[in-house]
Amino acid sequence: MPTAKPMRQTKQHTDELVAALSRPGSYPERTGSVGVRETHMSWVFLTDSHAYKLKKPLHYSYLDFRSADARRLNCEREVRLNRRFTTGVYQGVAAVRLATAGRAVIGPPTPSAADWLVVMRRLDERETLEARLADGTVTADDLAGPMALLLRGYDCRPRPSIPAFEYVNRLWRSAGGDASELCRPLFGLDARVVEAIRRDIHHYLARNADVVAGRVRRKCLVEGHGDLRPEHVYLGETPRIVDCLEFDRRLRLLDPVDELSCLGLHSERLGGAWVPGTLLEHYVDQTGDQPPAGLAALYTACRGLLWAKLAIWHLERSPTDGRRWQEKAEHYLSIAAREARAAAATA
């Protein structure tokens, strides 16, 4: 693979590239239209048969995508990591540059590429767990296939080595930090509810530090998906799981029960209150692992705090839509509060 020039991207160039990629004539395959979606970190362009993902030239404390070379490396990492959980979806990385008449040219990687795209085969979004929960057509048996796929993906990489109590301390600090953020007066959330969740999480960890650390010592942790949500899980005869968290390996090093608790949390918020228990049953059946009492509840409570924080942060970016984000955060907190109490009761 040639090395891209370490160029910095200007906002004007990004805007021009997004406009060009929004036109059907920019793609190597014929397409009647191009759907455009913006996420926090990317632009996604949907043709009739493919999805093309363009990374934004962002810079945060945990990533720096300002150069084309950094974006290329991230695209390559995304393809490599996601192939663990899919077959025939992540087709590779393509170069893209601006051409005349407002078009983009997509082709093989070249040293002079202005930018890079993850190229994916487009899947039927009606088959996601999110869509199937919405239309009420998903069953407990439908989750067995994605579970087996997830477990095979875990086995594609060596088990991570993390100091046992560093892992416990990470959970402790994350709960405390998320709770502190959620208690900011700007957000208008009930600080008593948030503080009770934090207290129950810390109570469980204080009483069960050896139990949680023991999971690490027994090599239960994996390099997982890192962002397992219902919109990323495709059901059907050939299950697929897409869009893993690729930019920070530390966030992918986790307990599988934590990963499943994340999926269960989001599924319950979408009306699938039965999903968390079913996921855990499939996991136990397929692995023989018996998680300690209260562990799944602990992880769900921690994830609830995290996702409440991520939801409420939108108030600072889009205050005109604040009530929707506040209600979403409160829903996550209600699940977290119940699960934190359940975890603490087992301590």
ABEGO torsion letter per residue (X at the ends): XBBBBBBBBBAAAAAAAAAAAABAAABABBBABBBBBBBAABBBBBBAABBBBBBBBBBBAABBAABAAAAAAAAAAAAAAAAAABBGABAEBBBBBBBBGGBBBBBBBBAABABBBBBBBBBBAAABAAAAAAAGABBAAAAAAAAAAAAAAAAABBBBBBBAAAAAAAAAAAAAAAAAAAABAAAGBBAAAAAAAAAAAAAAAAAAAAAAAAAAAAGABBBBAGBBBAAABBBEABBBBBGBBAABAAAABBBAAAAAAAAAAAAAAAGBAAAAAAAAAAAAAAAGBBBBBGAAAAAAAAAAAAAAAAAAAAAAABAAAAAAAAAAAAAAAAAAAAAAAAAAAAX
